[in-house]
Amino acid sequence: MHIHMTSRNISVTEDVYELLSRMKLEGESFSDAIKRLAGRRRLADCAGLWSDVSEEEMKAFQESVGGLRKSALESLRGNIVEGR
């Protein structure tokens, strides 16, 4: 089965091309990068997304993240001391 996808050429300034090129993930086409980036939400769109999470659940989440952060920092410090 062969799927033919049409394409269009667009013009962007050199600085926009460089920006998009830096934001593109390894192995990702420019079309895929544009799709991924255009699908991002604005911060305001995220307001209230966690409004149904109880205080108890939020506290557990924050403690979990704090523990992960502490472990990551300890690991990083260990790697620096060992010269890795």
PDB file with SEQRES, HELIX, SHEET and CRYST1 records, atoms N, CA, C and O in Angstrom:
SEQRES   1 A   84  MET HIS ILE HIS MET THR SER ARG ASN ILE SER VAL THR          
SEQRES   2 A   84  GLU ASP VAL TYR GLU LEU LEU SER ARG MET LYS LEU GLU          
SEQRES   3 A   84  GLY GLU SER PHE SER ASP ALA ILE LYS ARG LEU ALA GLY          
SEQRES   4 A   84  ARG ARG ARG LEU ALA ASP CYS ALA GLY LEU TRP SER ASP          
SEQRES   5 A   84  VAL SER GLU GLU GLU MET LYS ALA PHE GLN GLU SER VAL          
SEQRES   6 A   84  GLY GLY LEU ARG LYS SER ALA LEU GLU SER LEU ARG GLY          
SEQRES   7 A   84  ASN ILE VAL GLU GLY ARG                                      
HELIX    1 AA1 GLU A   14  MET A   23  1                                  10    
HELIX    2 AA2 PHE A   30  ALA A   38  1                                   9    
HELIX    3 AA3 LEU A   43  CYS A   46  5                                   4    
HELIX    4 AA4 GLU A   55  GLU A   82  1                                  28    
CRYST1    1.000    1.000    1.000  90.00  90.00  90.00 P 1           1          
ATOM      1  N   MET A   1       0.836  -1.168   0.000  1.00  0.00           N  
ATOM      2  CA  MET A   1       0.000   0.000   0.000  1.00  0.00           C  
ATOM      3  C   MET A   1       0.886   1.238   0.000  1.00  0.00           C  
ATOM      4  O   MET A   1       1.826   1.330   0.789  1.00  0.00           O  
ATOM      5  N   HIS A   2       0.598   2.168  -0.860  1.00  0.00           N  
ATOM      6  CA  HIS A   2       1.378   3.394  -0.968  1.00  0.00           C  
ATOM      7  C   HIS A   2       0.492   4.585  -0.639  1.00  0.00           C  
ATOM      8  O   HIS A   2      -0.584   4.753  -1.212  1.00  0.00           O  
ATOM      9  N   ILE A   3       0.954   5.398   0.281  1.00  0.00           N  
ATOM     10  CA  ILE A   3       0.208   6.602   0.649  1.00  0.00           C  
ATOM     11  C   ILE A   3       0.959   7.794   0.095  1.00  0.00           C  
ATOM     12  O   ILE A   3       2.131   8.002   0.411  1.00  0.00           O  
ATOM     13  N   HIS A   4       0.293   8.566  -0.720  1.00  0.00           N  
ATOM     14  CA  HIS A   4       0.911   9.760  -1.284  1.00  0.00           C  
ATOM     15  C   HIS A   4       0.496  10.964  -0.453  1.00  0.00           C  
ATOM     16  O   HIS A   4      -0.689  11.272  -0.324  1.00  0.00           O  
ATOM     17  N   MET A   5       1.489  11.634   0.106  1.00  0.00           N  
ATOM     18  CA  MET A   5       1.205  12.826   0.895  1.00  0.00           C  
ATOM     19  C   MET A   5       1.657  14.033   0.100  1.00  0.00           C  
ATOM     20  O   MET A   5       2.782  14.076  -0.399  1.00  0.00           O  
ATOM     21  N   THR A   6       0.788  14.999  -0.015  1.00  0.00           N  
ATOM     22  CA  THR A   6       1.186  16.212  -0.719  1.00  0.00           C  
ATOM     23  C   THR A   6       2.093  17.033   0.183  1.00  0.00           C  
ATOM     24  O   THR A   6       2.081  16.884   1.405  1.00  0.00           O  
ATOM     25  N   SER A   7       2.859  17.878  -0.426  1.00  0.00           N  
ATOM     26  CA  SER A   7       3.740  18.743   0.349  1.00  0.00           C  
ATOM     27  C   SER A   7       3.652  20.151  -0.205  1.00  0.00           C  
ATOM     28  O   SER A   7       3.243  20.368  -1.346  1.00  0.00           O  
ATOM     29  N   ARG A   8       4.042  21.093   0.620  1.00  0.00           N  
ATOM     30  CA  ARG A   8       4.070  22.502   0.236  1.00  0.00           C  
ATOM     31  C   ARG A   8       5.404  23.076   0.679  1.00  0.00           C  
ATOM     32  O   ARG A   8       5.970  22.657   1.688  1.00  0.00           O  
ATOM     33  N   ASN A   9       5.877  24.000  -0.057  1.00  0.00           N  
ATOM     34  CA  ASN A   9       7.089  24.712   0.322  1.00  0.00           C  
ATOM     35  C   ASN A   9       6.694  25.974   1.066  1.00  0.00           C  
ATOM     36  O   ASN A   9       5.738  26.653   0.690  1.00  0.00           O  
ATOM     37  N   ILE A  10       7.423  26.281   2.112  1.00  0.00           N  
ATOM     38  CA  ILE A  10       7.201  27.529   2.837  1.00  0.00           C  
ATOM     39  C   ILE A  10       8.527  28.257   2.964  1.00  0.00           C  
ATOM     40  O   ILE A  10       9.587  27.631   2.961  1.00  0.00           O  
ATOM     41  N   SER A  11       8.472  29.554   3.072  1.00  0.00           N  
ATOM     42  CA  SER A  11       9.679  30.353   3.253  1.00  0.00           C  
ATOM     43  C   SER A  11       9.754  30.808   4.697  1.00  0.00           C  
ATOM     44  O   SER A  11       8.770  31.279   5.267  1.00  0.00           O  
ATOM     45  N   VAL A  12      10.930  30.663   5.278  1.00  0.00           N  
ATOM     46  CA  VAL A  12      11.182  31.178   6.623  1.00  0.00           C  
ATOM     47  C   VAL A  12      12.499  31.924   6.576  1.00  0.00           C  
ATOM     48  O   VAL A  12      13.357  31.645   5.739  1.00  0.00           O  
ATOM     49  N   THR A  13      12.647  32.866   7.473  1.00  0.00           N  
ATOM     50  CA  THR A  13      13.910  33.598   7.538  1.00  0.00           C  
ATOM     51  C   THR A  13      14.988  32.665   8.083  1.00  0.00           C  
ATOM     52  O   THR A  13      14.687  31.636   8.688  1.00  0.00           O  
ATOM     53  N   GLU A  14      16.226  33.033   7.865  1.00  0.00           N  
ATOM     54  CA  GLU A  14      17.354  32.204   8.297  1.00  0.00           C  
ATOM     55  C   GLU A  14      17.334  31.964   9.803  1.00  0.00           C  
ATOM     56  O   GLU A  14      17.625  30.859  10.259  1.00  0.00           O  
ATOM     57  N   ASP A  15      16.988  33.006  10.587  1.00  0.00           N  
ATOM     58  CA  ASP A  15      16.977  32.843  12.041  1.00  0.00           C  
ATOM     59  C   ASP A  15      15.883  31.879  12.485  1.00  0.00           C  
ATOM     60  O   ASP A  15      16.074  31.137  13.449  1.00  0.00           O  
ATOM     61  N   VAL A  16      14.746  31.876  11.806  1.00  0.00           N  
ATOM     62  CA  VAL A  16      13.672  30.943  12.145  1.00  0.00           C  
ATOM     63  C   VAL A  16      14.091  29.519  11.774  1.00  0.00           C  
ATOM     64  O   VAL A  16      13.827  28.575  12.518  1.00  0.00           O  
ATOM     65  N   TYR A  17      14.747  29.373  10.621  1.00  0.00           N  
ATOM     66  CA  TYR A  17      15.247  28.060  10.211  1.00  0.00           C  
ATOM     67  C   TYR A  17      16.223  27.509  11.249  1.00  0.00           C  
ATOM     68  O   TYR A  17      16.130  26.342  11.630  1.00  0.00           O  
ATOM     69  N   GLU A  18      17.162  28.348  11.710  1.00  0.00           N  
ATOM     70  CA  GLU A  18      18.141  27.924  12.706  1.00  0.00           C  
ATOM     71  C   GLU A  18      17.467  27.544  14.018  1.00  0.00           C  
ATOM     72  O   GLU A  18      17.833  26.551  14.646  1.00  0.00           O  
ATOM     73  N   LEU A  19      16.479  28.339  14.431  1.00  0.00           N  
ATOM     74  CA  LEU A  19      15.741  28.049  15.663  1.00  0.00           C  
ATOM     75  C   LEU A  19      15.029  26.708  15.554  1.00  0.00           C  
ATOM     76  O   LEU A  19      15.129  25.875  16.455  1.00  0.00           O  
ATOM     77  N   LEU A  20      14.317  26.500  14.466  1.00  0.00           N  
ATOM     78  CA  LEU A  20      13.601  25.238  14.265  1.00  0.00           C  
ATOM     79  C   LEU A  20      14.570  24.070  14.176  1.00  0.00           C  
ATOM     80  O   LEU A  20      14.293  22.984  14.683  1.00  0.00           O  
ATOM     81  N   SER A  21      15.686  24.295  13.541  1.00  0.00           N  
ATOM     82  CA  SER A  21      16.703  23.248  13.408  1.00  0.00           C  
ATOM     83  C   SER A  21      17.227  22.820  14.780  1.00  0.00           C  
ATOM     84  O   SER A  21      17.453  21.633  15.015  1.00  0.00           O  
ATOM     85  N   ARG A  22      17.420  23.786  15.686  1.00  0.00           N  
ATOM     86  CA  ARG A  22      17.892  23.470  17.044  1.00  0.00           C  
ATOM     87  C   ARG A  22      16.811  22.779  17.869  1.00  0.00           C  
ATOM     88  O   ARG A  22      17.127  21.971  18.743  1.00  0.00           O  
ATOM     89  N   MET A  23      15.542  23.083  17.605  1.00  0.00           N  
ATOM     90  CA  MET A  23      14.441  22.520  18.383  1.00  0.00           C  
ATOM     91  C   MET A  23      14.031  21.131  17.882  1.00  0.00           C  
ATOM     92  O   MET A  23      13.343  20.388  18.581  1.00  0.00           O  
ATOM     93  N   LYS A  24      14.456  20.797  16.680  1.00  0.00           N  
ATOM     94  CA  LYS A  24      14.120  19.518  16.071  1.00  0.00           C  
ATOM     95  C   LYS A  24      14.838  18.398  16.814  1.00  0.00           C  
ATOM     96  O   LYS A  24      16.030  18.504  17.105  1.00  0.00           O  
ATOM     97  N   LEU A  25      14.115  17.330  17.119  1.00  0.00           N  
ATOM     98  CA  LEU A  25      14.703  16.178  17.787  1.00  0.00           C  
ATOM     99  C   LEU A  25      15.485  15.327  16.802  1.00  0.00           C  
ATOM    100  O   LEU A  25      15.244  15.381  15.596  1.00  0.00           O  
ATOM    101  N   GLU A  26      16.416  14.546  17.312  1.00  0.00           N  
ATOM    102  CA  GLU A  26      17.218  13.672  16.453  1.00  0.00           C  
ATOM    103  C   GLU A  26      16.307  12.730  15.670  1.00  0.00           C  
ATOM    104  O   GLU A  26      15.445  12.071  16.252  1.00  0.00           O  
ATOM    105  N   GLY A  27      16.496  12.667  14.360  1.00  0.00           N  
ATOM    106  CA  GLY A  27      15.703  11.794  13.512  1.00  0.00           C  
ATOM    107  C   GLY A  27      14.332  12.344  13.154  1.00  0.00           C  
ATOM    108  O   GLY A  27      13.568  11.688  12.446  1.00  0.00           O  
ATOM    109  N   GLU A  28      14.012  13.527  13.629  1.00  0.00           N  
ATOM    110  CA  GLU A  28      12.701  14.122  13.384  1.00  0.00           C  
ATOM    111  C   GLU A  28      12.769  14.992  12.130  1.00  0.00           C  
ATOM    112  O   GLU A  28      13.727  15.741  11.937  1.00  0.00           O  
ATOM    113  N   SER A  29      11.754  14.890  11.288  1.00  0.00           N  
ATOM    114  CA  SER A  29      11.690  15.754  10.111  1.00  0.00           C  
ATOM    115  C   SER A  29      11.238  17.147  10.537  1.00  0.00           C  
ATOM    116  O   SER A  29      10.717  17.330  11.637  1.00  0.00           O  
ATOM    117  N   PHE A  30      11.440  18.118   9.668  1.00  0.00           N  
ATOM    118  CA  PHE A  30      10.959  19.461   9.976  1.00  0.00           C  
ATOM    119  C   PHE A  30       9.437  19.466  10.120  1.00  0.00           C  
ATOM    120  O   PHE A  30       8.896  20.162  10.979  1.00  0.00           O  
ATOM    121  N   SER A  31       8.755  18.698   9.288  1.00  0.00           N  
ATOM    122  CA  SER A  31       7.288  18.622   9.395  1.00  0.00           C  
ATOM    123  C   SER A  31       6.865  18.068  10.743  1.00  0.00           C  
ATOM    124  O   SER A  31       5.947  18.593  11.373  1.00  0.00           O  
ATOM    125  N   ASP A  32       7.533  17.006  11.191  1.00  0.00           N  
ATOM    126  CA  ASP A  32       7.214  16.426  12.495  1.00  0.00           C  
ATOM    127  C   ASP A  32       7.501  17.407  13.623  1.00  0.00           C  
ATOM    128  O   ASP A  32       6.732  17.506  14.579  1.00  0.00           O  
ATOM    129  N   ALA A  33       8.613  18.134  13.508  1.00  0.00           N  
ATOM    130  CA  ALA A  33       8.970  19.113  14.532  1.00  0.00           C  
ATOM    131  C   ALA A  33       7.926  20.230  14.600  1.00  0.00           C  
ATOM    132  O   ALA A  33       7.509  20.634  15.685  1.00  0.00           O  
ATOM    133  N   ILE A  34       7.515  20.719  13.447  1.00  0.00           N  
ATOM    134  CA  ILE A  34       6.504  21.776  13.416  1.00  0.00           C  
ATOM    135  C   ILE A  34       5.201  21.281  14.019  1.00  0.00           C  
ATOM    136  O   ILE A  34       4.560  22.002  14.784  1.00  0.00           O  
ATOM    137  N   LYS A  35       4.798  20.057  13.685  1.00  0.00           N  
ATOM    138  CA  LYS A  35       3.570  19.479  14.257  1.00  0.00           C  
ATOM    139  C   LYS A  35       3.668  19.389  15.770  1.00  0.00           C  
ATOM    140  O   LYS A  35       2.741  19.765  16.487  1.00  0.00           O  
ATOM    141  N   ARG A  36       4.807  18.886  16.253  1.00  0.00           N  
ATOM    142  CA  ARG A  36       5.007  18.725  17.698  1.00  0.00           C  
ATOM    143  C   ARG A  36       4.981  20.073  18.406  1.00  0.00           C  
ATOM    144  O   ARG A  36       4.324  20.231  19.435  1.00  0.00           O  
ATOM    145  N   LEU A  37       5.692  21.035  17.854  1.00  0.00           N  
ATOM    146  CA  LEU A  37       5.788  22.343  18.491  1.00  0.00           C  
ATOM    147  C   LEU A  37       4.488  23.134  18.397  1.00  0.00           C  
ATOM    148  O   LEU A  37       4.139  23.868  19.321  1.00  0.00           O  
ATOM    149  N   ALA A  38       3.783  22.988  17.303  1.00  0.00           N  
ATOM    150  CA  ALA A  38       2.518  23.712  17.130  1.00  0.00           C  
ATOM    151  C   ALA A  38       1.443  23.151  18.052  1.00  0.00           C  
ATOM    152  O   ALA A  38       0.473  23.841  18.366  1.00  0.00           O  
ATOM    153  N   GLY A  39       1.605  21.917  18.482  1.00  0.00           N  
ATOM    154  CA  GLY A  39       0.620  21.284  19.356  1.00  0.00           C  
ATOM    155  C   GLY A  39       0.800  21.643  20.817  1.00  0.00           C  
ATOM    156  O   GLY A  39      -0.004  21.239  21.658  1.00  0.00           O  
ATOM    157  N   ARG A  40       1.848  22.400  21.133  1.00  0.00           N  
ATOM    158  CA  ARG A  40       2.086  22.784  22.529  1.00  0.00           C  
ATOM    159  C   ARG A  40       0.963  23.676  23.025  1.00  0.00           C  
ATOM    160  O   ARG A  40       0.381  24.463  22.278  1.00  0.00           O  
ATOM    161  N   ARG A  41       0.682  23.526  24.297  1.00  0.00           N  
ATOM    162  CA  ARG A  41      -0.345  24.350  24.917  1.00  0.00           C  
ATOM    163  C   ARG A  41       0.283  25.589  25.520  1.00  0.00           C  
ATOM    164  O   ARG A  41       1.459  25.601  25.884  1.00  0.00           O  
ATOM    165  N   ARG A  42      -0.514  26.613  25.614  1.00  0.00           N  
ATOM    166  CA  ARG A  42      -0.084  27.803  26.340  1.00  0.00           C  
ATOM    167  C   ARG A  42      -0.201  27.492  27.828  1.00  0.00           C  
ATOM    168  O   ARG A  42      -1.012  26.656  28.228  1.00  0.00           O  
ATOM    169  N   LEU A  43       0.592  28.151  28.634  1.00  0.00           N  
ATOM    170  CA  LEU A  43       0.560  27.930  30.071  1.00  0.00           C  
ATOM    171  C   LEU A  43      -0.851  28.176  30.610  1.00  0.00           C  
ATOM    172  O   LEU A  43      -1.313  27.439  31.481  1.00  0.00           O  
ATOM    173  N   ALA A  44      -1.523  29.180  30.114  1.00  0.00           N  
ATOM    174  CA  ALA A  44      -2.880  29.495  30.571  1.00  0.00           C  
ATOM    175  C   ALA A  44      -3.852  28.344  30.287  1.00  0.00           C  
ATOM    176  O   ALA A  44      -4.829  28.168  31.014  1.00  0.00           O  
ATOM    177  N   ASP A  45      -3.591  27.563  29.235  1.00  0.00           N  
ATOM    178  CA  ASP A  45      -4.452  26.417  28.913  1.00  0.00           C  
ATOM    179  C   ASP A  45      -4.343  25.318  29.964  1.00  0.00           C  
ATOM    180  O   ASP A  45      -5.219  24.458  30.054  1.00  0.00           O  
ATOM    181  N   CYS A  46      -3.288  25.337  30.748  1.00  0.00           N  
ATOM    182  CA  CYS A  46      -3.049  24.299  31.745  1.00  0.00           C  
ATOM    183  C   CYS A  46      -3.682  24.633  33.100  1.00  0.00           C  
ATOM    184  O   CYS A  46      -3.719  23.783  33.990  1.00  0.00           O  
ATOM    185  N   ALA A  47      -4.173  25.847  33.257  1.00  0.00           N  
ATOM    186  CA  ALA A  47      -4.773  26.265  34.530  1.00  0.00           C  
ATOM    187  C   ALA A  47      -5.933  25.341  34.888  1.00  0.00           C  
ATOM    188  O   ALA A  47      -6.836  25.113  34.083  1.00  0.00           O  
ATOM    189  N   GLY A  48      -5.891  24.821  36.091  1.00  0.00           N  
ATOM    190  CA  GLY A  48      -6.978  23.985  36.580  1.00  0.00           C  
ATOM    191  C   GLY A  48      -6.891  22.514  36.216  1.00  0.00           C  
ATOM    192  O   GLY A  48      -7.770  21.739  36.594  1.00  0.00           O  
ATOM    193  N   LEU A  49      -5.854  22.109  35.491  1.00  0.00           N  
ATOM    194  CA  LEU A  49      -5.756  20.707  35.077  1.00  0.00           C  
ATOM    195  C   LEU A  49      -5.667  19.753  36.264  1.00  0.00           C  
ATOM    196  O   LEU A  49      -6.089  18.601  36.161  1.00  0.00           O  
ATOM    197  N   TRP A  50      -5.128  20.211  37.378  1.00  0.00           N  
ATOM    198  CA  TRP A  50      -4.953  19.350  38.543  1.00  0.00           C  
ATOM    199  C   TRP A  50      -5.941  19.707  39.651  1.00  0.00           C  
ATOM    200  O   TRP A  50      -5.737  19.343  40.810  1.00  0.00           O  
ATOM    201  N   SER A  51      -6.998  20.413  39.300  1.00  0.00           N  
ATOM    202  CA  SER A  51      -7.935  20.894  40.320  1.00  0.00           C  
ATOM    203  C   SER A  51      -8.665  19.768  41.048  1.00  0.00           C  
ATOM    204  O   SER A  51      -9.156  19.971  42.158  1.00  0.00           O  
ATOM    205  N   ASP A  52      -8.742  18.593  40.445  1.00  0.00           N  
ATOM    206  CA  ASP A  52      -9.436  17.474  41.082  1.00  0.00           C  
ATOM    207  C   ASP A  52      -8.514  16.606  41.944  1.00  0.00           C  
ATOM    208  O   ASP A  52      -8.956  15.611  42.518  1.00  0.00           O  
ATOM    209  N   VAL A  53      -7.233  16.983  42.035  1.00  0.00           N  
ATOM    210  CA  VAL A  53      -6.271  16.234  42.846  1.00  0.00           C  
ATOM    211  C   VAL A  53      -6.404  16.702  44.300  1.00  0.00           C  
ATOM    212  O   VAL A  53      -6.362  17.897  44.590  1.00  0.00           O  
ATOM    213  N   SER A  54      -6.565  15.740  45.195  1.00  0.00           N  
ATOM    214  CA  SER A  54      -6.730  16.084  46.608  1.00  0.00           C  
ATOM    215  C   SER A  54      -5.428  16.621  47.187  1.00  0.00           C  
ATOM    216  O   SER A  54      -4.352  16.413  46.626  1.00  0.00           O  
ATOM    217  N   GLU A  55      -5.541  17.318  48.321  1.00  0.00           N  
ATOM    218  CA  GLU A  55      -4.341  17.838  48.991  1.00  0.00           C  
ATOM    219  C   GLU A  55      -3.418  16.699  49.383  1.00  0.00           C  
ATOM    220  O   GLU A  55      -2.197  16.827  49.297  1.00  0.00           O  
ATOM    221  N   GLU A  56      -3.995  15.588  49.810  1.00  0.00           N  
ATOM    222  CA  GLU A  56      -3.195  14.419  50.211  1.00  0.00           C  
ATOM    223  C   GLU A  56      -2.406  13.875  49.016  1.00  0.00           C  
ATOM    224  O   GLU A  56      -1.219  13.572  49.137  1.00  0.00           O  
ATOM    225  N   GLU A  57      -3.072  13.753  47.863  1.00  0.00           N  
ATOM    226  CA  GLU A  57      -2.400  13.260  46.658  1.00  0.00           C  
ATOM    227  C   GLU A  57      -1.308  14.241  46.212  1.00  0.00           C  
ATOM    228  O   GLU A  57      -0.226  13.828  45.794  1.00  0.00           O  
ATOM    229  N   MET A  58      -1.598  15.525  46.305  1.00  0.00           N  
ATOM    230  CA  MET A  58      -0.626  16.531  45.895  1.00  0.00           C  
ATOM    231  C   MET A  58       0.598  16.501  46.813  1.00  0.00           C  
ATOM    232  O   MET A  58       1.731  16.627  46.349  1.00  0.00           O  
ATOM    233  N   LYS A  59       0.367  16.335  48.100  1.00  0.00           N  
ATOM    234  CA  LYS A  59       1.480  16.265  49.047  1.00  0.00           C  
ATOM    235  C   LYS A  59       2.348  15.039  48.740  1.00  0.00           C  
ATOM    236  O   LYS A  59       3.576  15.129  48.752  1.00  0.00           O  
ATOM    237  N   ALA A  60       1.718  13.905  48.467  1.00  0.00           N  
ATOM    238  CA  ALA A  60       2.462  12.687  48.129  1.00  0.00           C  
ATOM    239  C   ALA A  60       3.269  12.892  46.853  1.00  0.00           C  
ATOM    240  O   ALA A  60       4.415  12.452  46.758  1.00  0.00           O  
ATOM    241  N   PHE A  61       2.674  13.556  45.880  1.00  0.00           N  
ATOM    242  CA  PHE A  61       3.366  13.838  44.624  1.00  0.00           C  
ATOM    243  C   PHE A  61       4.581  14.721  44.878  1.00  0.00           C  
ATOM    244  O   PHE A  61       5.671  14.441  44.379  1.00  0.00           O  
ATOM    245  N   GLN A  62       4.395  15.787  45.653  1.00  0.00           N  
ATOM    246  CA  GLN A  62       5.491  16.708  45.945  1.00  0.00           C  
ATOM    247  C   GLN A  62       6.618  16.006  46.697  1.00  0.00           C  
ATOM    248  O   GLN A  62       7.792  16.262  46.432  1.00  0.00           O  
ATOM    249  N   GLU A  63       6.271  15.127  47.627  1.00  0.00           N  
ATOM    250  CA  GLU A  63       7.293  14.377  48.358  1.00  0.00           C  
ATOM    251  C   GLU A  63       8.056  13.438  47.429  1.00  0.00           C  
ATOM    252  O   GLU A  63       9.270  13.281  47.550  1.00  0.00           O  
ATOM    253  N   SER A  64       7.339  12.825  46.511  1.00  0.00           N  
ATOM    254  CA  SER A  64       7.958  11.925  45.546  1.00  0.00           C  
ATOM    255  C   SER A  64       8.934  12.677  44.646  1.00  0.00           C  
ATOM    256  O   SER A  64      10.052  12.222  44.406  1.00  0.00           O  
ATOM    257  N   VAL A  65       8.501  13.820  44.157  1.00  0.00           N  
ATOM    258  CA  VAL A  65       9.374  14.635  43.303  1.00  0.00           C  
ATOM    259  C   VAL A  65      10.583  15.107  44.105  1.00  0.00           C  
ATOM    260  O   VAL A  65      11.704  15.110  43.596  1.00  0.00           O  
ATOM    261  N   GLY A  66      10.363  15.502  45.346  1.00  0.00           N  
ATOM    262  CA  GLY A  66      11.469  15.924  46.204  1.00  0.00           C  
ATOM    263  C   GLY A  66      12.484  14.817  46.399  1.00  0.00           C  
ATOM    264  O   GLY A  66      13.690  15.063  46.376  1.00  0.00           O  
ATOM    265  N   GLY A  67      11.996  13.584  46.593  1.00  0.00           N  
ATOM    266  CA  GLY A  67      12.893  12.438  46.743  1.00  0.00           C  
ATOM    267  C   GLY A  67      13.689  12.167  45.485  1.00  0.00           C  
ATOM    268  O   GLY A  67      14.881  11.867  45.550  1.00  0.00           O  
ATOM    269  N   LEU A  68      13.033  12.273  44.333  1.00  0.00           N  
ATOM    270  CA  LEU A  68      13.734  12.076  43.058  1.00  0.00           C  
ATOM    271  C   LEU A  68      14.788  13.155  42.851  1.00  0.00           C  
ATOM    272  O   LEU A  68      15.896  12.871  42.394  1.00  0.00           O  
ATOM    273  N   ARG A  69      14.442  14.382  43.187  1.00  0.00           N  
ATOM    274  CA  ARG A  69      15.384  15.494  43.041  1.00  0.00           C  
ATOM    275  C   ARG A  69      16.600  15.269  43.928  1.00  0.00           C  
ATOM    276  O   ARG A  69      17.737  15.475  43.503  1.00  0.00           O  
ATOM    277  N   LYS A  70      16.353  14.846  45.163  1.00  0.00           N  
ATOM    278  CA  LYS A  70      17.453  14.598  46.103  1.00  0.00           C  
ATOM    279  C   LYS A  70      18.365  13.490  45.579  1.00  0.00           C  
ATOM    280  O   LYS A  70      19.589  13.616  45.626  1.00  0.00           O  
ATOM    281  N   SER A  71      17.768  12.402  45.078  1.00  0.00           N  
ATOM    282  CA  SER A  71      18.565  11.292  44.528  1.00  0.00           C  
ATOM    283  C   SER A  71      19.386  11.739  43.329  1.00  0.00           C  
ATOM    284  O   SER A  71      20.551  11.366  43.191  1.00  0.00           O  
ATOM    285  N   ALA A  72      18.775  12.539  42.464  1.00  0.00           N  
ATOM    286  CA  ALA A  72      19.485  13.015  41.273  1.00  0.00           C  
ATOM    287  C   ALA A  72      20.660  13.900  41.672  1.00  0.00           C  
ATOM    288  O   ALA A  72      21.744  13.782  41.100  1.00  0.00           O  
ATOM    289  N   LEU A  73      20.460  14.780  42.643  1.00  0.00           N  
ATOM    290  CA  LEU A  73      21.548  15.653  43.093  1.00  0.00           C  
ATOM    291  C   LEU A  73      22.676  14.855  43.730  1.00  0.00           C  
ATOM    292  O   LEU A  73      23.851  15.142  43.498  1.00  0.00           O  
ATOM    293  N   GLU A  74      22.324  13.848  44.538  1.00  0.00           N  
ATOM    294  CA  GLU A  74      23.347  13.012  45.166  1.00  0.00           C  
ATOM    295  C   GLU A  74      24.148  12.258  44.109  1.00  0.00           C  
ATOM    296  O   GLU A  74      25.369  12.137  44.208  1.00  0.00           O  
ATOM    297  N   SER A  75      23.449  11.754  43.100  1.00  0.00           N  
ATOM    298  CA  SER A  75      24.114  11.037  42.016  1.00  0.00           C  
ATOM    299  C   SER A  75      25.037  11.972  41.249  1.00  0.00           C  
ATOM    300  O   SER A  75      26.161  11.601  40.910  1.00  0.00           O  
ATOM    301  N   LEU A  76      24.566  13.177  40.976  1.00  0.00           N  
ATOM    302  CA  LEU A  76      25.372  14.157  40.257  1.00  0.00           C  
ATOM    303  C   LEU A  76      26.611  14.527  41.064  1.00  0.00           C  
ATOM    304  O   LEU A  76      27.715  14.596  40.524  1.00  0.00           O  
ATOM    305  N   ARG A  77      26.422  14.760  42.342  1.00  0.00           N  
ATOM    306  CA  ARG A  77      27.574  15.090  43.200  1.00  0.00           C  
ATOM    307  C   ARG A  77      28.575  13.946  43.224  1.00  0.00           C  
ATOM    308  O   ARG A  77      29.784  14.176  43.181  1.00  0.00           O  
ATOM    309  N   GLY A  78      28.076  12.704  43.293  1.00  0.00           N  
ATOM    310  CA  GLY A  78      28.964  11.535  43.274  1.00  0.00           C  
ATOM    311  C   GLY A  78      29.757  11.443  41.989  1.00  0.00           C  
ATOM    312  O   GLY A  78      30.946  11.123  42.010  1.00  0.00           O  
ATOM    313  N   ASN A  79      29.102  11.723  40.859  1.00  0.00           N  
ATOM    314  CA  ASN A  79      29.781  11.681  39.561  1.00  0.00           C  
ATOM    315  C   ASN A  79      30.839  12.773  39.473  1.00  0.00           C  
ATOM    316  O   ASN A  79      31.901  12.559  38.889  1.00  0.00           O  
ATOM    317  N   ILE A  80      30.562  13.931  40.042  1.00  0.00           N  
ATOM    318  CA  ILE A  80      31.544  15.033  40.004  1.00  0.00           C  
ATOM    319  C   ILE A  80      32.758  14.669  40.848  1.00  0.00           C  
ATOM    320  O   ILE A  80      33.895  14.879  40.425  1.00  0.00           O  
ATOM    321  N   VAL A  81      32.524  14.124  42.042  1.00  0.00           N  
ATOM    322  CA  VAL A  81      33.612  13.743  42.939  1.00  0.00           C  
ATOM    323  C   VAL A  81      34.466  12.650  42.292  1.00  0.00           C  
ATOM    324  O   VAL A  81      35.691  12.659  42.416  1.00  0.00           O  
ATOM    325  N   GLU A  82      33.807  11.700  41.594  1.00  0.00           N  
ATOM    326  CA  GLU A  82      34.528  10.588  40.976  1.00  0.00           C  
ATOM    327  C   GLU A  82      35.128  10.987  39.640  1.00  0.00           C  
ATOM    328  O   GLU A  82      35.865  10.210  39.033  1.00  0.00           O  
ATOM    329  N   GLY A  83      34.823  12.183  39.177  1.00  0.00           N  
ATOM    330  CA  GLY A  83      35.390  12.662  37.917  1.00  0.00           C  
ATOM    331  C   GLY A  83      34.735  12.114  36.682  1.00  0.00           C  
ATOM    332  O   GLY A  83      35.360  12.080  35.622  1.00  0.00           O  
ATOM    333  N   ARG A  84      33.476  11.676  36.781  1.00  0.00           N  
ATOM    334  CA  ARG A  84      32.768  11.165  35.587  1.00  0.00           C  
ATOM    335  C   ARG A  84      32.077  12.259  34.853  1.00  0.00           C  
ATOM    336  O   ARG A  84      31.438  12.010  33.832  1.00  0.00           O  
TER     337      ARG A  84                                                      
END                                                                             
